[in-house]
Amino acid sequence: MSIRVAGLHKRFGEFVALENVDLEVPAGQLVALLGPSGCGKTTLLRIIAGLETPDSGEVFLQGRPATDLPVQHRRVGFVFQHYALFRHMTVFDNIAFGLTVRRRRDRPPAAQIRSRVADLLALVQLEGAADRRPSQLSGGQRQRIALARALAVEPEVLLLDEPFGALDTQVRQELRRWLRRLHDALHFTSLFVTHDQQEALEVADSVVVLNHGRIEQRGSPREVYDAPASNFVHRFIGASQELPAIRRGGRVAIGQLPSVSVAGPDGNYTAVVRPHDVTVDRTGPGWRGQAVGVRVIGPLVQLEIALEGRGGDPFLVELSRERYDRDAFAAGDAVRIGLRRFDLYPETSDDSDRAPPESVVLEGGPEAGRE
Amino acid sequence: MSATALPTVPRARRVLPGFGLTLGYTLTYVSLLVLLPLATAFFKTAELGWSEFVAVIAAPRVLASLELSFGAAAIAALVNSVAGLLVAWVLARYDFPLRRVVDALVDLPFALPTAVAGIALTALYAPSGWLGRWLAPLGIQVAYTPLGIIVALIFIGLPFVVRTVQPVLEDLDAEVEQAAATLGATRLQTFLRIILPALWPALLTGFALAFARAIGEYGSVIFIAGNMPLRSEIAPLLIVTKLEQYQYAAATAIAVVMLVVSFVLLLGINALQGWSQRRLGIARTT
């Protein structure tokens, strides 16, 4: 177990940043800490690095207790959102810094430092940049130098704090795929913080979702998307929308949709639906509505539908381009929608409620549940 | 037709207009305010022949006073660079009760009439004064010695270093220091290799300002200096003495030497500062 924290608590004045957090990151994994701003993810990362001290709880690195170990001795590589490069040094000196500050007897000879820096520059694909200064590099290049600098000291774990957060969309996509390839090649253990779910789902082996200083869910990207453990995770990861639902005698009714049988206690519920788990047809059973907006976004088509008897924002449906081309819906068209899948939460649940939902999958569309 | 014709591109458009006007204004202003009075000193000095000029300057009393003025100013500016950096560090990095009061106190030497400072320092450091009384048994005499001059110059020069370094310190990115720590740097290494290089340009500016101010300082020094020729007589005082003896040309001759030496030193410091700033990388995009 490369990184382990147990029972971490941290508060800043009245604000609770972390509340009893336990987390393990196995050696060689790339794990994402995902959550909205203020959820405690950066605090957790900084406590692991030793840049912040926990109020209580333990940190273990490579199985050894590290809670009281100063930053300098933790052997962690840390990459900051805003690079934190040394502006007055060349790229070479930046990367070599961690080696040149070592005590004389631990310091590699100059020739060895030179070849190590050259290797790292090749690794981050910036061979010609050794004599440049950080101010002469683009944001993406700077972050790659920051990564090379962190890797130079051969850290036991690599911690990245929103590493691509300050970059343009295109550069950040490129860079995160590159990070994934680099990770596959070198197999360092890394933990990275992000508020971008796309980034977490695309890059990480495993995703840890945090909210209000607590871990909501830990799982593979597919698990946290397909089987969210709580209402919060459901709404935070991927798009979702809510429909009121009522259960009477083991049957769930949602608006004009045909009721389906789902055993459980009677009461009011909230059905949470992903936009791509919705079917649209011109006729047949289902909830009547009118298309009010159509947007073609590359391979996806988004339909906005005003459902009868449902106020508020239009209901969002995502179709594949293929499905859309068969039945070119246009604004103003009368349509019927059905659900392919929804998750039921008790109506009263909120962010602090961490009960898992009841997942309802209707294989053949809404008709499957009809009687 | 004319609607489709592209307008001719004006040469080198600047975002803000009026470059020619402001440059002219700046040159005129600097000339009137700085160059003209200084030029007068040169013209007045020219009344002396070259040999007379050399005779005035080479007089042991004049040489000793010039040496004292520049030497004491350099030592005081050096002391202020170290002490001022510490004060700026504490003010920028820590929050403590009365921090704002201390922050305001730093500016006081700017505002205080220099004579008041001189009298107060003399009263403190005189052999019977509050501090002088304790130093005298140790064989340290401050008042009426070159040491007293240095003390006065340190007093008036402190704000220059603090006020130039403090904003740069407050601006420093804490993450850069944290990055150095994660790479294994000790606090001393972080200070010497990361913080100090970033502070260099500001520190040099503060040094130059404190130094320049100390060279020309008169009011606070003459009370504490004792003004003994060859020992504790500063060049500005000697100029005043010459003026009182109606030796105008001799007075301006000393002034001219001070001007030229100061100008060369400040030019050198400025060049050094420009060089270190270029090393820092001008673009500060994050």
Interface residues (C-beta under 8 A of the other chain):
Chain A: A49 G50 L51 V71 Q72 H73 R74 V76 G77 F78 F80 H82 Y83 A84 L85 F86 R87 H88 F97 G98 V101 R102 R133 P134 S135 Q136 A146 R149 A150 A152 V153 A166
Chain B: D173 E175 V176 Q178 A179 A180 A181 T182 L183 G184 A185 T186 Q189 R193 I194 P197 A198 R279 L280 G281 I282 A283 R284 T285 T286
